[in-house]
């Protein structure tokens, strides 16, 4: 198995965190007052936000709403995530 780059490792962690959040979301849809479920979601939401901030800072936004809109709509004038080279 080839070695993963730092970018790939961070993306994997972000994907794992996103999966955990989605699963917790689905669980909480049917168990909205479960304290353990709420705690789990909160922990993973914090981790997800931190990982997303790290990724965006190092490699650029991966979603349009993460772009800086002070001067221009930079999402449309910079390479899209899949066009930025190494995965």
C-alpha positions as CSV (number, residue, x, y, z in Angstrom):
1,X,0.0,0.0,0.0
2,X,1.5,3.4,-1.0
3,X,2.3,5.9,1.7
4,X,-0.3,8.6,2.2
5,X,0.7,12.3,2.0
6,X,-0.1,14.6,4.8
7,X,-3.0,16.0,2.7
8,X,-4.4,12.6,2.2
9,X,-4.1,11.7,5.9
10,X,-5.9,14.9,6.9
11,X,-8.6,14.3,4.3
12,X,-9.1,10.7,5.6
13,X,-9.5,12.0,9.2
14,X,-12.0,14.6,8.0
15,X,-14.0,11.9,6.1
16,X,-14.0,9.7,9.2
17,X,-15.2,12.6,11.3
18,X,-17.9,13.5,8.8
19,X,-19.1,9.9,8.8
20,X,-19.3,9.9,12.6
21,X,-21.3,13.1,12.6
22,X,-23.7,11.7,10.0
23,X,-24.2,8.6,12.0
24,X,-24.8,10.5,15.2
25,X,-27.2,12.8,13.4
26,X,-29.2,9.8,12.2
27,X,-29.2,8.3,15.7
28,X,-30.3,11.6,17.3
29,X,-33.2,11.9,14.8
30,X,-34.8,9.0,16.6
31,X,-33.3,9.6,20.1
32,X,-33.3,13.4,20.4
33,X,-32.8,13.4,24.2
34,X,-30.2,10.8,24.5
35,X,-27.4,12.4,26.6
36,X,-24.7,10.0,25.4
37,X,-25.7,10.6,21.7
38,X,-25.7,14.4,22.2
39,X,-22.3,14.2,23.9
40,X,-20.9,12.0,21.1
41,X,-22.3,14.4,18.5
42,X,-20.8,17.4,20.3
43,X,-17.4,15.8,20.5
44,X,-17.3,14.8,16.9
45,X,-18.7,18.2,15.8
46,X,-15.8,20.0,17.6
47,X,-13.3,17.6,16.0
48,X,-14.8,18.0,12.6
49,X,-14.8,21.8,12.8
50,X,-11.1,21.7,13.8
51,X,-10.1,19.3,11.1
52,X,-12.1,21.3,8.5
53,X,-10.3,24.5,9.6
54,X,-6.9,22.8,9.4
55,X,-7.6,21.4,5.9
56,X,-9.0,24.7,4.6
57,X,-6.0,26.7,6.0
58,X,-3.4,24.3,4.5
59,X,-5.1,23.2,1.2
60,X,-7.9,25.6,0.5
61,X,-11.7,25.3,0.8
62,X,-13.5,22.1,-0.1
63,X,-16.9,23.7,0.0
64,X,-18.1,27.0,-1.5
65,X,-19.3,28.4,1.8
66,X,-15.7,28.3,3.1
67,X,-14.5,30.9,0.6
68,X,-13.5,34.4,1.5
69,X,-16.1,36.8,0.0
70,X,-14.6,40.1,1.1
71,X,-13.3,41.1,-2.3
72,X,-14.6,38.5,-4.8
73,X,-16.2,35.1,-5.2
74,X,-12.9,33.3,-5.0
75,X,-14.5,29.8,-5.3
76,X,-15.1,30.4,-9.0
77,X,-11.6,31.8,-9.8
78,X,-9.4,29.4,-8.0
79,X,-8.9,25.7,-8.8
80,X,-11.6,23.4,-7.4
81,X,-10.5,20.9,-4.8
82,X,-10.2,18.1,-7.3
83,X,-8.0,20.3,-9.6
84,X,-5.4,21.2,-7.0
85,X,-3.0,18.4,-7.8
86,X,-2.1,15.7,-5.2
87,X,-5.1,14.1,-3.6
